[in-house]
């Protein structure tokens, strides 16, 4: 388990930008209601309603930044743990 998401959070957002394959699988551990936004729909939103897309992109940027910082901390902690264990 990499992360447990809470209501209102998102996943799979990177493919909106690079159209690449997903990097992880997602499994719901509770009944869930999901919203899928295709890359084409996202690009249409950007083009036709930038005033709606901007807050969406800002929220996504904040969430991605928090995830990167958390990943960096986990990595640093694992390096420190390995050094302390003499590896």
VMD Tcl script that draws the C-alpha trace (Angstrom):
set ca {
  {0.00 0.00 0.00}
  {1.53 3.27 -1.11}
  {-1.21 5.54 0.18}
  {-4.78 5.52 1.40}
  {-6.88 8.24 -0.18}
  {-9.71 10.08 1.51}
  {-12.97 11.35 0.03}
  {-12.34 14.14 -2.47}
  {-8.81 13.03 -3.33}
  {-7.75 11.86 -6.77}
  {-5.47 9.47 -8.57}
  {-4.32 8.85 -12.12}
  {-3.83 12.55 -12.76}
  {-0.41 12.21 -14.38}
  {-1.96 10.58 -17.44}
  {-3.93 13.80 -18.03}
  {-0.62 15.48 -18.81}
  {1.49 12.85 -20.54}
  {-1.05 10.29 -21.80}
  {1.27 7.58 -20.47}
  {0.44 4.32 -18.73}
  {-0.53 4.28 -15.10}
  {2.21 3.63 -12.57}
  {0.11 1.90 -9.91}
  {-3.14 0.04 -9.39}
  {-5.93 1.35 -7.21}
  {-8.20 -0.83 -5.10}
  {-11.18 0.57 -3.18}
  {-11.54 -0.78 0.34}
  {-15.01 0.78 0.71}
  {-17.96 1.39 -1.60}
  {-16.94 4.39 -3.68}
  {-18.31 6.84 -6.20}
  {-15.68 7.88 -8.72}
  {-15.49 10.56 -11.38}
  {-13.44 9.83 -14.47}
  {-12.08 12.71 -16.48}
  {-10.57 11.68 -19.81}
  {-7.55 13.47 -21.21}
  {-9.70 14.72 -24.10}
  {-12.32 16.13 -21.71}
  {-9.61 17.73 -19.60}
  {-8.06 19.38 -22.66}
  {-11.51 20.60 -23.74}
  {-12.04 22.12 -20.27}
  {-8.68 23.90 -20.51}
  {-9.54 25.32 -23.92}
  {-13.20 26.21 -23.38}
  {-13.39 27.12 -19.71}
  {-9.98 28.17 -18.36}
  {-11.69 29.91 -15.44}
  {-12.90 26.47 -14.29}
  {-9.68 24.68 -15.17}
  {-7.41 27.05 -13.22}
  {-8.72 26.18 -9.71}
  {-8.71 22.51 -10.67}
  {-5.05 22.74 -11.79}
  {-4.09 24.68 -8.67}
  {-5.64 22.05 -6.39}
  {-3.96 19.29 -8.37}
  {-0.60 21.08 -8.11}
  {-0.92 21.42 -4.35}
  {-1.80 17.74 -3.96}
  {1.03 16.59 -6.23}
  {3.50 18.79 -4.34}
  {2.39 17.27 -1.03}
  {2.77 13.76 -2.47}
  {6.27 14.50 -3.77}
  {7.32 15.94 -0.41}
  {5.94 12.88 1.40}
  {7.73 10.53 -1.01}
  {10.98 12.46 -0.55}
  {10.63 12.19 3.23}
  {9.99 8.43 3.02}
  {13.06 8.07 0.83}
  {15.25 10.13 3.20}
  {13.95 8.17 6.18}
  {14.69 4.85 4.46}
  {18.27 5.99 3.68}
  {18.80 7.07 7.28}
  {17.37 3.79 8.54}
  {19.66 1.80 6.24}
  {22.70 3.80 7.38}
  {21.78 3.35 11.03}
  {21.41 -0.40 10.45}
  {24.89 -0.46 8.94}
  {23.90 -1.24 5.38}
}
mol new
graphics top color blue
foreach p $ca { graphics top sphere $p radius 0.5 }
foreach p [lrange $ca 0 end-1] q [lrange $ca 1 end] { graphics top cylinder $p $q radius 0.2 }
display resetview
